[in-house]
Amino acid sequence: MPCQSCQSEYQSDFNGEIAIHVPGLKGLEKPVVFVFPKLLVCLSCGFSQFAIPEVELRQLADAESDTAAA
């Protein structure tokens, strides 16, 4: 499947480590959510994509809803 950005076939998979923070000042009180996804990186333009595992996705949704309610 070609790159969604530049249509190149020059892509590769990598292991990733990503720390996701809830935005805004209220987010400073929320814990960082760490995810370790597989990254698909276009080696022509740098466009990257990944999926957040279900457990971490729930953590983000909970943190976001707590922040929006405050």
Secondary structure as the mmCIF struct_conf table of DSSP 4:
data_model
#
loop_
_struct_conf.conf_type_id
_struct_conf.id
_struct_conf.beg_label_comp_id
_struct_conf.beg_label_asym_id
_struct_conf.beg_label_seq_id
_struct_conf.end_label_comp_id
_struct_conf.end_label_asym_id
_struct_conf.end_label_seq_id
TURN_TY1_P TURN_TY1_P1 GLN A 4 CYS A 6
BEND BEND1 GLU A 9 GLU A 9
STRN STRN1 GLN A 11 ASN A 15
STRN STRN2 ILE A 18 ILE A 20
BEND BEND2 GLY A 24 GLY A 24
HELX_RH_3T_P HELX_RH_3T_P1 LEU A 25 GLU A 29
BEND BEND3 LYS A 30 LYS A 30
HELX_LH_PP_P HELX_LH_PP_P1 PRO A 31 VAL A 32
STRN STRN3 VAL A 33 VAL A 35
STRN STRN4 LYS A 38 CYS A 42
TURN_TY1_P TURN_TY1_P2 LEU A 43 CYS A 45
STRN STRN5 SER A 48 GLN A 49
HELX_RH_AL_P HELX_RH_AL_P1 GLU A 54 ALA A 69
#
